[in-house]
Amino acid sequence: MLDALAARQRYGELVAGVPDGLLRDRLTTMSQRVDAGVLAVWKTIEHAQRIDALTTSLDPERATAELKQARRDVDAGHGDPAALATLTERFASTQRLLTAREELDRRIPLLEARLATAVARAGELTLTSSASAAGAGLDNLGGEMDALVLELQALQGGVDELR
């Protein structure tokens, strides 16, 4: 999250350094997309924290041990098949949550890096291009920012489906 906030800070500094005019207006408009990216990162991290809290309460190690014991009991002929089925479902749900959390751990840093890259690209366009070329580049960059926000929202949606 700190990387996303730092990218937002750098973007604000970039906009503040551009003289009033069309280019600054476009950068200011694009700041809403940067903010949306930061917010999407924040919400995704909040989801990850909820998964952490839930999986902690589910106690995956205990769920695994209970499932193994239930399997042994059923195999030995004195276990309850319905209990085994229930424990199997709990184990599978817990594993899906853990897998989703691992996916978040893998993807969040990449998405934060893409946000920082978009800010760097905006700086590059603003500081090294003519106003018209910078404007066209910012339009493309805006599309990239929209795609990044959508990807973060899809990642959140995948987590939501597990709840």
C-alpha positions in Angstrom: 0.0 0.0 0.0 2.9 2.3 0.7 4.0 2.0 -2.9 0.6 3.1 -4.1 0.5 6.0 -1.8 4.0 7.1 -2.8 3.0 6.9 -6.4 0.0 9.1 -5.6 2.2 11.6 -3.8 4.6 11.7 -6.8 1.7 12.3 -9.2 0.4 15.2 -7.0 3.8 16.7 -7.1 4.0 16.3 -10.8 0.7 18.0 -11.4 1.6 20.8 -9.0 4.7 21.6 -11.0 2.9 22.0 -14.4 1.8 25.5 -15.3 -1.9 26.2 -15.6 -3.3 25.3 -19.0 -4.6 22.3 -21.0 -1.8 19.9 -20.0 -2.4 20.6 -16.3 -6.1 20.2 -16.8 -5.6 16.8 -18.4 -3.2 15.7 -15.6 -5.7 16.9 -13.0 -8.4 14.9 -14.7 -6.2 11.9 -14.8 -5.5 12.2 -11.0 -9.0 10.8 -10.5 -7.8 7.6 -12.2 -4.6 7.5 -10.1 -6.8 8.0 -7.0 -9.1 5.1 -8.2 -6.0 2.9 -8.5 -4.9 3.7 -5.0 -8.3 3.1 -3.7 -8.6 -0.2 -5.5 -5.2 -1.3 -4.0 -6.5 -0.3 -0.6 -9.7 -2.2 -0.9 -7.8 -5.3 -2.2 -5.5 -5.2 0.8 -8.5 -4.9 3.1 -9.9 -8.0 1.4 -6.6 -9.8 2.0 -6.8 -8.8 5.7 -10.3 -10.2 6.0 -9.2 -13.5 4.4 -6.3 -13.6 7.0 -8.8 -13.1 9.8 -11.2 -15.7 8.5 -8.5 -18.3 7.8 -7.0 -17.7 11.3 -10.4 -18.4 12.9 -10.9 -21.5 10.7 -7.6 -22.9 12.0 -6.4 -24.7 8.8 -4.0 -27.0 10.7 -6.8 -28.2 13.0 -9.2 -28.6 10.0 -6.5 -30.7 8.3 -5.9 -32.8 11.4 -9.6 -33.4 11.9 -10.1 -34.4 8.3 -7.3 -36.8 8.4 -8.7 -38.4 11.6 -12.2 -38.6 10.2 -10.7 -40.4 7.1 -8.9 -42.8 9.3 -12.0 -43.5 11.3 -14.1 -44.1 8.2 -11.5 -46.3 6.8 -11.4 -48.3 10.0 -15.1 -48.8 9.9 -16.1 -46.7 12.9 -16.3 -43.2 11.5 -19.3 -41.2 10.4 -19.3 -40.7 6.5 -21.5 -37.6 6.9 -19.0 -36.0 9.3 -16.2 -36.9 6.8 -18.1 -35.1 4.0 -18.6 -32.0 6.2 -15.0 -31.9 7.2 -14.0 -32.4 3.6 -16.1 -29.4 2.6 -14.6 -27.2 5.4 -11.1 -28.3 4.3 -11.8 -27.4 0.7 -13.2 -24.0 1.6 -10.3 -23.2 3.8 -7.9 -24.2 1.0 -9.6 -22.0 -1.5 -9.3 -19.1 0.9 -5.6 -19.8 1.4 -5.1 -20.0 -2.4 -6.9 -16.7 -2.9 -4.7 -15.1 -0.3 -1.6 -16.4 -2.0 -2.8 -15.0 -5.3 -3.3 -11.6 -3.7 0.2 -11.7 -2.3 1.5 -12.5 -5.8 -0.5 -9.9 -7.7 -0.7 -6.8 -5.4 3.0 -5.9 -5.7 2.8 -6.2 -9.5 -0.3 -4.0 -9.6 1.3 -1.4 -7.3 4.4 -1.4 -9.6 2.1 -0.8 -12.6 0.6 2.2 -10.8 4.0 3.6 -10.1 5.0 3.0 -13.7 2.0 4.9 -14.9 2.9 7.8 -12.7 6.5 7.7 -14.0 5.2 7.6 -17.6 3.0 10.6 -16.9 6.1 12.5 -15.7 8.1 11.4 -18.7 5.3 12.6 -21.1 4.9 15.9 -19.2 8.5 16.8 -18.9 10.0 15.5 -22.2 7.2 15.9 -24.8 5.4 18.8 -26.5 2.1 19.7 -25.0 0.2 18.0 -27.9 2.3 14.8 -27.8 2.0 14.7 -24.0 -1.8 15.0 -24.3 -2.0 12.1 -26.7 0.3 10.0 -24.5 -1.8 10.9 -21.5 -4.9 9.7 -23.3 -3.2 6.3 -23.8 -2.0 6.3 -20.2 -5.5 7.0 -19.0 -6.6 3.9 -20.8 -3.8 1.9 -19.1 -4.9 3.3 -15.7 -8.5 2.3 -16.4 -7.3 -1.2 -17.2 -5.3 -1.3 -14.0 -8.3 -0.3 -11.9 -10.5 -2.9 -13.6 -7.9 -5.6 -12.9 -7.8 -4.6 -9.3 -11.6 -4.6 -9.1 -11.6 -8.1 -10.8 -9.1 -9.3 -8.2 -11.4 -8.0 -5.5 -14.4 -9.6 -7.1 -12.6 -13.0 -7.1 -12.0 -12.6 -3.4 -15.7 -11.5 -2.9 -16.9 -14.7 -4.6 -15.1 -16.7 -1.9 -16.9 -15.0 0.9 
